[in-house]
Amino acid sequence: MSHTRMAYVALALLWAAMPATATPAMAASFNCTIADKPDEVLICQNERLSSLDERMSSLYFRLRNSLAGRARDRLEAEQASWLQQRFACGRDYDCIRGLYESRIADLANY
């Protein structure tokens, strides 16, 4: 199993184990109590970014679960690339916000 696929399996398991509504210690796609990357820490500290994360994650997993085969593989590869871009933002609020807004639009029009 590829590293990217393993990461998405872990994200899917994390997503499935989360409550229907996020708590202050959770964003939609990761657990804030163990967040250690600068982008994740900022998302956990900022209500607007956390809300964007919840929206993007919901769209992504709903779309991902509706796809199979190459279409699903392509979406997962795009998401992995997007996550790398978000990580590259570090603690830059505007960079992260812009990436979320763009990704949400992309997923909504997929």
N, C-alpha and C positions, 0 to 999 in steps of 0.2 A: 504494500500500500504506500502511495507516495506521501511525502511530508505534507503537501497541501491537503490531500484527502484526509489525512489523519487529523489535521488542524480543524477541518470542517466537521468531522465526526465529533471531535471534542466540543466544538461550538454547538452542534446540534444537541448533544447530550446535556450541555449546560443550559441551553434554551429550554429543553423539555423539562428540566428539573426546576425551572424558575416559576414563581407564582404568576398569576394572571396580571397582576399589577406590580410595577416596580416599587421597591422600597428605597429609601435614601441610600442604602448600601449597594444598590444594584442599578446598572444600566441594562438595557435590554439584551446586549450581546456578551456581557461579561460581568463577573462578580467584582464589585468595587472594593470589597474587603481584601482582595488579593491583587488588585491592580498595582503594577509597578512600572509600567511604561509611561513616559511623560504625557503622551496623548490620552491614554486611559485615565490617568490621575486627573487631568484637566476636565475630561468628560464627566467624571464622577463628582467633581467639585462644582460643576456648572449646570444649573437646572436646564437651561436652553439646550446645551449640547447633549445632555442626558436625554432630553425629550426627542431631539433629532435622532439619537442613537436608537431609541425605542421604535420610532417610526420606520427608520431604515431597516432595522433588524426584522421587524414584523413583515414589511414588504418583501425583503430578501427571502426569508424562510418560507413564506407563503408561495412565492414564485418558484423557489427551489423545489419545494415539495410537489409542485405541479408539473415539473419537467423530468425527463428521463434521458438516458443515453448521452449523446454528444451535446445536446442542448443544455443539459444539466452540468456536464463537464465544463462547457464554455462559460456558463454563469458562475460556477465555482472558481474558475481561473480568473475571471474578471473581478470577483469579490476579493480574491487573494491579492491581486494587483492593487485594488482600491485600499485594502488594509495596509499595504506597504506604503502607499501614498499618505495615508492618514498618519502612520507612524513617523514618516519623514517630517510631518508638520511639527512634531515635538509639542511644545506648550503654546503654539501659535493659535489663538482662538479663531481669528478670521480665516486662517488656512483650513482648520478643521471644520468650521461652520460651512464654508464654501464647498468643501468636499462632500459633506453630508447633503447639502441642498442639491448638488449636482447628481449625486448617487440616487437620492430619492426620486428625482425627476426621471433619471434613466430607468430605474426599476418600475416606476409607475407606467412608463411607456414601452416596456420590454415586449 
